[in-house]
Amino acid sequence: MRDRNNPEDPVVHSGEDVVRLALIGYRCTGKSSLAEILAQKWGWCAVDLDKVLQERAHRDIADLVREQGWHSFRRIEAELLREFSKHERVVLATGGGIVETPECREILKNDFYTVWLTADIHTIIQRMSKDANTAAQRPPLTDKTPEEEVRGLLEQRTPWYRECSNLKISTDRMSLSCSAAEIETAVCRGGENF
């Protein structure tokens, strides 16, 4: 296992010891799409944690947060992450703020091979504006402009994303298939099949 305090250390996992993978990162960095691609390639199960949360709560995230607050949302999110940390052969797309909860950071570090997906602020905002799910699944977190909110939250969350991740990939100028191939190469370490 690499030194998590030094994100430049190489990943030492081999495909044989990776039994579950989590994708973390800000909104609209490609987590859900990449989870589907990787799971299909590997014959694993793709899980979108936000979708599971909404199905079980019988409401969308915006309504849940409005009715019960962010604290309740984060508690439910942590319960679901704990649940899926017991599953094998799963690629988990997490919500962008999952790293805000200390328990979630520990679970991601200890129980998942965790890939941090990044994108430029302007790319994120552009993708958010084109995403039909933004209103229901991605409610504003502050009263700031989208750019101010993204910039502030990235500044806050970046150390946590770094702390939890085994691998960091920018999805700005890379296709989903190329991003998936890069993740697969890093996880398999030389083409080992899992």
C-alpha positions in Angstrom: 0.0 0.0 0.0 1.3 3.4 -0.8 2.0 6.2 1.6 -1.3 8.1 1.6 0.5 11.2 2.9 2.5 11.3 -0.3 0.1 11.2 -3.3 3.1 10.8 -5.7 3.9 7.4 -4.4 3.1 4.7 -6.9 0.1 2.5 -6.4 1.2 -1.0 -5.4 -2.1 -2.9 -5.7 -2.4 -5.7 -8.2 -5.6 -6.8 -9.8 -5.7 -9.8 -7.5 -6.2 -7.8 -4.3 -8.7 -5.2 -5.7 -12.2 -6.5 -4.9 -14.1 -3.2 -5.0 -13.4 0.2 -6.6 -14.8 3.6 -5.6 -14.8 6.6 -7.9 -14.6 10.0 -6.0 -14.4 13.6 -7.2 -16.5 16.7 -7.7 -19.9 16.7 -9.5 -19.8 16.0 -13.2 -16.3 14.5 -13.3 -17.5 11.3 -14.9 -18.0 9.0 -11.9 -21.3 7.4 -12.9 -20.4 6.9 -16.5 -17.0 5.4 -15.7 -18.5 3.1 -13.1 -20.8 1.7 -15.8 -18.0 1.3 -18.3 -15.6 -0.4 -15.8 -18.3 -2.7 -14.4 -19.3 -3.8 -17.9 -15.7 -4.5 -18.9 -14.9 -6.5 -15.7 -18.3 -8.2 -15.2 -18.8 -6.4 -12.0 -21.8 -4.5 -10.6 -21.9 -0.7 -11.1 -23.5 1.2 -8.2 -24.4 4.9 -8.2 -24.6 5.7 -4.5 -26.8 8.8 -5.0 -29.3 6.8 -7.0 -29.5 4.1 -4.4 -29.9 6.7 -1.7 -32.8 8.3 -3.6 -34.5 5.0 -4.3 -34.4 4.0 -0.6 -35.4 7.5 0.6 -38.3 7.6 -2.0 -37.3 11.2 -2.9 -34.6 13.0 -4.8 -31.6 14.5 -3.0 -32.9 18.1 -3.3 -36.1 17.2 -1.5 -34.3 15.0 1.1 -31.9 17.9 1.9 -34.8 20.4 2.0 -36.8 18.2 4.4 -34.1 16.7 6.6 -31.0 18.8 6.1 -27.4 18.0 4.9 -26.5 16.2 8.2 -29.2 13.6 7.7 -28.2 13.2 4.0 -24.5 12.6 5.0 -25.5 10.1 7.7 -27.5 8.0 5.2 -24.7 8.3 2.6 -22.2 7.0 5.2 -24.6 4.0 6.0 -24.8 3.1 2.4 -21.0 3.3 1.9 -20.5 1.1 4.9 -23.0 -1.4 3.4 -21.3 -1.5 0.0 -17.9 -1.8 1.6 -18.9 -5.4 2.4 -19.7 -6.2 -1.3 -17.1 -7.6 -3.7 -16.8 -7.0 -7.5 -18.5 -3.6 -7.3 -17.6 -0.3 -8.9 -19.1 2.5 -6.8 -19.8 6.0 -8.1 -20.0 8.2 -5.0 -21.5 11.6 -4.4 -19.1 14.6 -4.7 -19.2 15.4 -1.0 -18.8 11.9 0.4 -15.3 12.9 1.6 -16.7 15.5 3.9 -17.6 12.7 6.4 -14.5 11.4 8.4 -16.1 7.9 8.6 -16.5 7.8 4.8 -12.9 8.8 4.3 -11.8 5.9 6.5 -14.0 3.4 4.6 -12.7 4.7 1.3 -9.1 4.4 2.4 -9.4 1.0 4.0 -12.0 -0.9 2.0 -11.8 0.3 -1.6 -9.3 1.0 -4.3 -10.3 4.6 -4.7 -9.9 6.7 -7.9 -10.1 10.4 -7.7 -11.5 12.0 -10.9 -10.8 15.6 -11.5 -11.8 18.3 -14.0 -11.2 22.0 -14.4 -13.7 24.3 -12.7 -15.0 25.6 -16.1 -15.4 22.1 -17.4 -17.4 21.1 -14.3 -19.7 24.1 -14.6 -20.2 23.5 -18.3 -21.1 19.8 -17.7 -23.4 20.8 -14.8 -25.3 23.2 -17.0 -25.9 20.5 -19.6 -26.9 17.8 -17.0 -30.6 17.3 -16.8 -30.1 15.7 -13.3 -28.5 18.8 -11.8 -31.6 20.2 -10.2 -32.8 17.0 -8.5 -29.6 15.2 -7.8 -27.2 18.0 -7.3 -28.8 20.9 -5.4 -26.8 24.0 -4.8 -24.8 23.8 -1.6 -24.4 27.5 -1.0 -25.9 30.9 -2.0 -22.8 31.6 -4.2 -22.6 31.7 -8.0 -21.8 28.3 -9.5 -18.2 29.2 -10.1 -17.7 30.5 -6.5 -19.3 27.4 -5.1 -17.3 25.0 -7.2 -14.0 26.9 -6.4 -14.7 27.0 -2.7 -15.8 23.4 -2.4 -12.9 22.1 -4.4 -10.5 24.1 -2.2 -12.2 22.5 0.9 -12.4 19.0 -0.5 -9.2 18.6 -2.4 -7.1 17.5 0.6 -9.8 14.9 1.5 -9.9 13.6 -2.1 -6.1 13.3 -2.0 -6.2 11.6 1.4 -8.6 8.8 0.2 -7.3 8.1 -3.3 -5.0 5.5 -4.7 -5.1 7.1 -8.2 -5.9 10.5 -9.6 -7.1 11.0 -13.2 -8.1 14.2 -15.0 -11.2 13.7 -17.1 -11.0 17.2 -18.8 -9.5 16.2 -22.1 -9.7 12.4 -21.9 -12.5 10.4 -23.3 -14.4 8.0 -21.0 -12.9 5.0 -22.7 -9.4 6.4 -22.3 -10.1 7.2 -18.6 -11.4 3.6 -18.1 -8.3 2.2 -19.8 -6.0 4.2 -17.6 -7.8 3.0 -14.4 -7.7 -0.5 -15.6 -4.0 -0.3 -16.3 -3.3 1.1 -12.9 -5.5 -1.5 -11.1 -4.3 -4.5 -13.1 -0.6 -3.5 -13.0 0.6 -5.1 -16.2 -2.5 -6.6 -17.6 -3.4 -9.1 -14.8 -7.0 -10.2 -15.4 -9.4 -9.9 -12.5 
